[in-house]
Amino acid sequence: MLNQDTKRKIDSARNILVGKVPDPKAQVEQITTALIYKFMDDMDKEAQELGGKARYFTNGYEKYSWTKLMDVKLGGHERLNLYFEAVSSLGRNQHMPQIFRDIFGDKSLPPYRDPQTLTLFLKEINGFNFDHSEDLGDAYEYLLNVIGTSGEAGQFRTPRQIIDFIATAVDPKKGDTVCDPACGTAGFLISAYKHILKQHDGLDDPEKTEKPLTPDEKKNLMNHFVGYDIDPGMVRIATVNMYLHNFPEPKIFEYDTLTYEDRWDETFDVILANPPFMTPKGGIRPHKRFSIQANRSEVLFVDYIADHLNLNGKAGVIVPEGIIFNNQVAYKNLRKKLVESCLIAVVSLPQGIFIKPGGKGNVKTGVLIFDKELVKKTKDVLFVKISNDGFDLGAQRRVIDKNDLPLALGIIKRYKSALKNGKDFELDEEENKIAHIVAKEKIAETGDYNLTNERYKETAERINQKYPMVELGEVCEMYQPKTITSKEIKSEGKYKVFGANGVIGYYDKYNHEDSEVLITCRGATCGTLNLSEPNSWITGNAMVIKPKDDRLSKQFLFYILKQSNFKSVISGSAQPQITRTSLSPLEIPLPPIEIQKEIVEQIEVKQNAIDHAKAIIQNLERERRYFGQSLRKLEGVEWVELGEIFEKVSDQINPQNNSGSVVYIGLENIESNSGNIVGEINTEMKSIRSIKNVFKESDILYGKLRPNLNKVWLSDRKGICSTDILVLRKKKEEMNPWLYTIILRSEEFNTEVLKGLKGAQLPRVSFEYLSKIKIPYLVEELQERYLSDLKNEEEAINANKKMIEIYEQKISDVLSEI
């Protein structure tokens, strides 16, 4: 298991590089080169300590050893020159494995010649000390995981928990050949390998039926894994990753799966993949051996996988939702082929798992599970919906307590076992919440072989509907109004202009007297609902959905559509869109109009409470940000230098000289602005390698690096923290530190801090500068006054957040009863 200290070192190494090496993949390659360099020296030292000989830095290459590179006698320029010479030369060292030789050379040289940056970087790498390749492999895998690149060819990093879920669901065995035809960093191959090893470790084997792999079986197993990738950089990264997970000769090939034919005749027992989602701008020129004729990469990859499974082969493949429901001929033909030949399960993944470059939008995906043996034994397809994967869907993907993956995995395992043994399969009450069975005949009846989860779920639940279902086109007219140009839209004016996602400006005319229900009909936010205001101009980027008669309330229509899922009516993966043709068949419940009015009244009472709570939170948080300015307006408040109130705590500890558990706070554990603690902070002393700061209860921890300013936490326990965090301790007993955390997070204080940052690579603020910033010295009377107000505000914010949760659930409950 990778320890927290190693993770922090990797993060620190990346932070040092980012100013000189902004490209994430180039950062991986630079850290890879340095880690392997250090790793080879560690192995030489270990061999010599055991009475053996050096393997890597020998026969004329001794002068390049890491130990000599890090000699304190070397100056910055001398170290820079030695490093450049070593990296250029080590690729010619015949005493190194070919895989290592391939890493070094001119292509691996740093793209900068700054001795200070290089020395900082190498010192961080020098802090790593690996006793076994598995340790370095786990560290390296974390490095690949946190960087997560997305290329123009549509590559997206696959979260580890999703990789492991798919590998376990497909369940490769020791005799299986395993392939990933778009392997990236080789995550699927390594997960499959570890899954097989677990089947023979005896740890979860109460009946003692697991047999350890023999040396020959293990050697044979490692020869069964193959990966292809079009990117030579990725091939190198994947090869290293495999080697560091004990594969002596990784079979990773630079190969264009869609264009080349050299390996077309190779087939496999298991294929696991997350192939590119998008077709490159230059297009694809596939050869003619594909059974589905297409020019979209996702179609061709899935077709390739289905055709390259052995007679009883099985696969797990991540696909964009275009594969699930796109109505173009190639997509429909592909789905028909899959349903008839290999598809046994469709798993819907949460939106937000795959984020586009820069964090703008994301790709909705699913997982297709193939099994050519089991598909012959069933006339059904299993559908499973994952709403939570154990992490929130924000940019940081923090751990949460909601996780559907274990339940989903249990369902898939039971389903496959039932098919294999010819037994009946039924879902229990809990399983029914996320899964259902659909007959292939039902999927095929419209001819489009749509694999959208909700389409068949709604059909299955319709028996329980209280009210009749009607098609939207039957009760509503749908149209896109006249669009005005961006030049005509003004920043100020009499009438609001509503576009695809709300108000986009003003115009001197209006084209709708009444408020209307609007749906975004194209682009990344396709399917978003809005309600316009009376006397406004609605542009053609939004589709108006208007009740045809008094059978349907406009407000009820808005709320019921707000809870609807539009996946089945959205087409196009590169440019999603909703048309009147696709939207018209969407079904909604139609209670009597009096019931609709009652439902709307119930919802609006709850929505008003939610809106009110949000406004209170927004105002209170804005008030806090300007807390310093409000204090400045008071007469008689003395402003003093921070250093008069707080001192810097310089107590440090070397965790390696201690034992037991400890609270460790890194910058990643303090949430900006709020000061909340996030992530796991309890760890073992021995897992932390470098010197750390010590803090006590009631100390203030202040992040001093620029990307992490406004990370301020008042400790409620003792522990240790990163040296990138200043520990501030009050000098006067009467000073309330909680009150000062608000001041240190204020806009006014942060503005002053930004003026004193130093350092080109990692701008940071020193305590010397921080101590000179003026802050209010509050006597006890003022402290008590403001403390009482701020505590009340804190309670109010938390109470309103809880109220929002409660009333959002109440609205959901009202609509679910329809």
C-alpha positions, -999 to 999 in steps of 0.1 A, spaced: 0 0 0 14 34 -10 20 56 21 10 92 25 45 105 26 54 91 -8 22 107 -23 32 140 -9 67 137 -23 53 130 -58 30 161 -55 59 182 -44 81 170 -73 54 180 -97 50 214 -81 87 220 -85 86 211 -122 53 228 -132 69 262 -139 95 247 -163 76 217 -175 39 226 -178 28 195 -198 15 168 -174 28 139 -196 63 155 -198 62 158 -160 55 120 -158 85 113 -181 108 136 -161 98 120 -127 100 85 -143 135 91 -154 146 104 -120 128 77 -101 143 49 -121 178 65 -118 174 66 -80 159 31 -80 189 16 -98 213 31 -73 192 17 -44 193 -18 -60 231 -15 -64 236 -5 -28 213 -34 -16 232 -59 -37 266 -47 -23 253 -48 13 243 -84 8 278 -93 -5 270 -90 -42 281 -67 -70 266 -35 -84 245 -43 -115 238 -9 -130 265 16 -122 295 -5 -131 321 -9 -159 328 27 -164 294 40 -154 302 44 -117 307 81 -120 270 85 -128 257 68 -97 229 87 -79 251 89 -48 277 109 -67 251 130 -84 238 141 -50 272 147 -34 269 179 -13 303 190 -26 288 195 -61 278 229 -71 245 236 -89 260 238 -124 282 208 -118 252 187 -108 233 200 -138 261 190 -162 265 156 -145 228 148 -147 226 158 -184 256 137 -192 243 107 -172 208 107 -187 224 110 -222 248 81 -216 230 56 -195 210 43 -225 242 29 -238 249 9 -206 247 -28 -217 245 -39 -181 211 -24 -177 179 -41 -188 167 -29 -222 136 -15 -207 157 9 -186 180 17 -215 150 28 -235 141 53 -208 174 72 -209 189 92 -238 186 127 -252 148 124 -254 146 122 -216 167 153 -208 150 181 -189 136 208 -212 153 235 -191 189 242 -179 182 258 -145 205 244 -118 183 256 -90 151 239 -103 170 207 -110 186 206 -76 153 212 -58 137 184 -80 165 159 -74 164 166 -37 128 157 -36 134 125 -56 163 117 -32 138 115 -4 124 83 -20 138 50 -7 124 19 -23 131 -16 -10 112 -34 -37 99 -28 -72 63 -31 -60 68 0 -39 81 20 -68 53 5 -90 26 17 -66 43 52 -63 45 54 -101 9 43 -105 -1 71 -81 19 95 -102 0 85 -133 -33 86 -115 -30 121 -101 -18 136 -134 -45 120 -155 -39 134 -190 -66 139 -217 -52 141 -252 -66 153 -285 -72 117 -294 -98 114 -266 -78 96 -240 -92 100 -205 -77 87 -173 -97 58 -158 -102 61 -120 -86 32 -102 -119 20 -85 -135 18 -119 -106 -2 -134 -107 -27 -105 -145 -29 -107 -144 -39 -144 -115 -63 -139 -133 -81 -111 -166 -82 -130 -150 -97 -160 -130 -121 -138 -99 -132 -158 -83 -165 -148 -47 -177 -146 -47 -194 -180 -64 -165 -198 -46 -143 -224 -54 -106 -216 -52 -76 -239 -58 -39 -237 -58 -25 -273 -56 11 -261 -36 5 -229 -24 40 -219 -5 35 -187 -14 -2 -185 -38 2 -155 -62 -25 -168 -35 -50 -174 -20 -45 -139 -54 -47 -122 -62 -79 -141 -28 -93 -130 -34 -84 -94 -70 -99 -96 -56 -132 -107 -29 -132 -80 -56 -127 -53 -74 -158 -66 -43 -178 -54 -32 -160 -23 -53 -180 2 -64 -149 21 -101 -151 14 -103 -189 11 -120 -204 42 -124 -237 24 -87 -239 15 -94 -244 -22 -70 -217 -35 -37 -232 -48 -6 -210 -49 7 -204 -84 38 -225 -92 69 -206 -106 61 -219 -141 24 -208 -138 35 -173 -127 60 -171 -155 34 -183 -180 9 -158 -165 32 -128 -172 36 -139 -208 -2 -137 -213 -6 -99 -210 -4 -77 -241 -10 -40 -245 -11 -17 -276 -10 21 -277 -6 46 -306 15 70 -285 52 61 -281 54 81 -249 25 61 -234 41 29 -246 72 38 -226 52 47 -195 31 15 -197 62 -6 -202 79 9 -171 47 5 -151 45 -32 -160 82 -38 -152 78 -21 -118 49 -45 -111 73 -75 -116 68 -82 -154 104 -90 -165 96 -85 -202 64 -64 -207 46 -69 -240 36 -33 -247 36 -24 -284 34 8 -303 5 -1 -325 -24 17 -342 -52 -7 -335 -76 9 -359 -52 14 -389 -26 -13 -387 -33 -49 -397 -1 -66 -384 -17 -80 -353 -53 -84 -366 -52 -121 -364 -43 -122 -327 -72 -130 -304 -76 -131 -266 -95 -147 -238 -100 -114 -220 -100 -78 -233 -102 -49 -209 -102 -13 -223 -111 23 -220 -105 32 -257 -104 68 -270 -138 85 -269 -133 109 -297 -122 107 -333 -91 129 -339 -96 161 -360 -76 145 -388 -101 116 -389 -94 79 -391 -85 57 -421 -94 22 -408 -86 -8 -429 -113 -29 -445 -114 -59 -421 -138 -44 -396 -173 -59 -397 -189 -26 -389 -180 1 -415 -176 34 -396 -152 63 -392 -158 69 -355 -130 56 -332 -154 45 -304 -174 24 -328 -143 8 -344 -127 0 -310 -158 -17 -297 -162 -37 -329 -125 -46 -327 -129 -59 -291 -160 -80 -299 -142 -96 -329 -109 -103 -311 -123 -124 -283 -117 -161 -285 -146 -185 -288 -156 -182 -251 -139 -149 -245 -150 -121 -223 -145 -83 -220 -152 -52 -201 -150 -19 -221 -158 17 -211 -178 35 -238 -192 70 -243 -230 71 -242 -231 77 -280 -224 40 -282 -255 34 -260 -281 54 -279 -267 72 -310 -292 66 -339 -267 67 -367 -265 35 -388 -231 24 -377 -240 27 -340 -273 8 -344 -255 -20 -364 -229 -23 -337 -254 -26 -309 -273 -52 -328 -242 -72 -333 -233 -69 -296 -267 -79 -283 -268 -110 -306 -232 -122 -301 -216 -112 -267 -233 -86 -246 -245 -97 -211 -246 -65 -191 -247 -27 -194 -234 -6 -165 -242 31 -164 -215 52 -147 -220 86 -129 -216 117 -150 -184 135 -139 -160 105 -137 -143 116 -169 -135 153 -170 -124 170 -202 -91 189 -203 -92 220 -182 -121 207 -162 -147 221 -187 -175 196 -189 -173 159 -188 -182 128 -208 -210 105 -197 -200 68 -199 -211 33 -194 -194 -1 -193 -203 -30 -216 -197 -65 -202 -192 -92 -229 -191 -130 -224 -193 -151 -255 -199 -183 -235 -227 -170 -212 -245 -150 -239 -256 -183 -255 -274 -192 -222 -296 -162 -219 -323 -142 -237 -318 -112 -215 -294 -83 -208 -286 -71 -172 -288 -33 -167 -270 -18 -137 -269 19 -127 -240 32 -107 -249 66 -91 -220 68 -67 -185 52 -69 -173 61 -34 -161 96 -44 -178 129 -50 -180 143 -85 -161 175 -78 -127 183 -93 -110 169 -62 -130 136 -62 -131 134 -24 -141 102 -6 -177 99 4 -197 72 21 -220 64 -8 -207 36 -31 -228 14 -54 -198 -5 -68 -198 -33 -42 -236 -40 -47 -233 -38 -85 -203 -62 -84 -223 -86 -63 -252 -85 -87 -230 -91 -118 -212 -120 -101 -245 -137 -91 -260 -131 -125 -230 -147 -142 -230 -176 -118 -267 -182 -124 -262 -182 -162 -232 -206 -159 -251 -231 -138 -284 -228 -156 -303 -214 -125 -330 -188 -122 -319 -153 -113 -339 -127 -93 -330 -94 -79 -339 -86 -42 -355 -54 -31 -321 -36 -25 -307 -48 -58 -338 -37 -77 -330 -1 -68 -300 -1 -92 -305 -31 -115 -331 -48 -137 -333 -74 -164 -345 -67 -200 -353 -92 -226 -333 -90 -259 -366 -91 -277 -376 -59 -260 -343 -42 -269 -347 -53 -305 -383 -44 -311 -378 -8 -323 -348 -18 -345 -324 8 -329 -312 -16 -301 -310 13 -277 -291 4 -245 -302 33 -223 -308 21 -188 -337 44 -180 -356 35 -212 -364 0 -199 -364 8 -163 -393 32 -169 -411 5 -188 -406 -19 -160 -419 5 -134 -449 17 -153 -472 -9 -137 -468 11 -105 -477 45 -120 -506 63 -103 -515 84 -133 -516 77 -171 -484 84 -191 -485 106 -222 -460 115 -248 -447 150 -246 -455 157 -282 -492 149 -275 -496 175 -248 -470 201 -257 -459 222 -287 -421 225 -291 -403 251 -311 -371 272 -313 -378 309 -314 -360 334 -337 -324 340 -327 -309 374 -324 -272 380 -330 -247 386 -302 -243 422 -315 -280 429 -309 -278 416 -273 -270 444 -248 -255 444 -213 -283 466 -201 -319 470 -213 -356 467 -207 -362 430 -215 -341 400 -205 -328 377 -232 -329 339 -223 -305 317 -241 -296 280 -237 -286 283 -201 -305 313 -187 -302 350 -190 -275 361 -215 -282 398 -218 -309 424 -226 -329 435 -257 -353 463 -266 -381 439 -275 -396 407 -261 -411 378 -280 -428 360 -252 -453 376 -228 -455 346 -205 -428 327 -187 -420 295 -206 -403 262 -200 -370 260 -218 -346 231 -225 -311 235 -237 -311 216 -270 -274 214 -280 -239 215 -266 -223 203 -233 -253 213 -212 -279 197 -235 -309 188 -214 -307 216 -189 -341 230 -179 -349 267 -173 -380 288 -167 -380 322 -184 -396 353 -170 -426 371 -184 -419 397 -212 -386 383 -223 -368 374 -255 -361 337 -259 -334 328 -285 -332 299 -308 -305 282 -287 -333 271 -263 -363 250 -272 -396 262 -258 -419 234 -245 -454 249 -241 -486 230 -230 -511 228 -259 -542 231 -236 -554 233 -200 -548 196 -194 -512 204 -184 -500 231 -159 -468 249 -171 -453 249 -136 -461 212 -132 -445 205 -166 -413 224 -155 -409 204 -122 -417 170 -138 -392 176 -166 -366 188 -140 -367 153 -126 -367 136 -160 -337 119 -176 -331 131 -211 -303 106 -220 -325 86 -243 -335 117 -263 -300 132 -267 -281 122 -299 -246 130 -310 -215 124 -289 -192 152 -302 -221 178 -303 -250 165 -282 -284 177 -293 -321 173 -287 -346 177 -315 -384 179 -315 -384 145 -332 -364 129 -303 -382 148 -276 -418 142 -286 -419 105 -276 -407 112 -241 -434 102 -217 -445 121 -186 -473 114 -160 -505 134 -165 -525 137 -132 -558 156 -132 -551 194 -134 -563 199 -98 -537 174 -86 -511 191 -107 -518 224 -90 -516 208 -56 -483 192 -64 -469 226 -77 -481 243 -46 -463 217 -24 -431 220 -44 -431 258 -45 -434 261 -8 -403 239 -4 -385 256 -33 -390 290 -17 -375 276 15 -345 264 -4 -340 297 -23 -342 316 10 -316 293 27 -292 297 -3 -295 334 -1 -288 334 36 -257 313 31 -244 334 3 -248 366 23 -232 352 54 -202 339 35 -198 372 16 -199 390 50 -171 368 63 -149 375 34 -150 412 42 -147 408 80 -115 427 81 -130 458 64 -159 459 88 -134 459 117 -114 488 101 -145 509 103 -147 507 140 -132 534 161 -108 525 188 -96 492 173 -58 491 173 -41 475 143 -9 458 151 16 435 133 6 399 133 39 390 149 28 409 181 -2 385 185 12 352 170 46 335 171 59 310 146 62 275 162 95 260 151 91 226 168 99 197 144 100 160 146 115 132 125 87 106 123 112 78 115 126 81 150 92 75 165 65 49 164 27 47 168 -1 65 150 -2 103 145 -25 130 131 -8 143 99 -20 174 81 -9 182 46 -20 211 24 -43 188 6 -62 182 39 -72 218 45 -101 231 24 -96 266 10 -117 294 25 -138 271 48 -109 256 69 -126 223 69 -105 191 71 -108 167 42 -93 133 35 -76 108 58 -54 125 85 -46 95 107 -15 76 97 15 57 112 47 76 121 69 51 103 51 58 70 62 95 71 99 99 61 109 135 63 110 162 90 76 176 99 63 206 120 47 199 153 15 216 164 -8 216 195 -45 221 201 -55 257 194 -26 264 171 -35 279 137 -21 261 106 -16 285 77 -7 272 42 22 294 28 23 283 -9 5 304 -34 -18 277 -49 -29 270 -13 -34 304 2 -65 308 23 -60 273 37 -63 281 74 -72 256 101 -76 260 138 -63 227 153 -86 209 177 -59 182 185 -22 178 185 -3 164 156 23 171 129 21 189 96 39 196 63 67 221 64 47 240 37 24 250 66 32 277 91 22 268 127 11 300 145 6 301 182 -11 329 201 12 350 224 -15 362 247 -38 339 266 -68 361 262 -67 360 223 -93 337 207 -76 319 178 -109 308 161 -118 345 156 -84 351 140 -88 323 115 -117 343 101 -94 373 98 -66 353 82 -91 340 56 -105 375 48 -101 391 14 -83 420 29 -56 399 46 -52 377 15 -46 408 -7 -17 418 16 -2 383 16 -2 382 -23 21 413 -23 48 394 -3 51 362 -23 87 351 -32 101 323 -54 97 318 -91 90 281 -90 69 278 -59 58 313 -48 54 313 -10 50 337 19 75 338 47 66 342 84 89 372 84 67 389 58 35 376 73 44 388 108 46 424 95 10 425 81 -13 446 102 -43 429 118 -68 442 144 -59 437 180 -93 430 196 -96 434 233 -116 408 252 -148 428 250 -147 431 212 -136 395 209 -166 383 228 -189 405 208 -176 393 174 -171 358 186 -207 356 195 -218 370 161 -195 347 141 -205 316 161 -241 325 154 -233 329 117 -216 295 117 -246 279 132 -269 296 107 -248 285 77 -248 249 89 -285 250 97 -294 264 63 -272 238 45 -291 211 64 -324 228 55 -315 227 18 -308 190 20 -341 183 38 -362 203 14 -345 190 -18 -354 155 -6 -389 165 2 -394 178 -34 -379 145 -47 -404 126 -25 -433 146 -38 -424 139 -74 -416 102 -68 -452 97 -55 -467 107 -89 
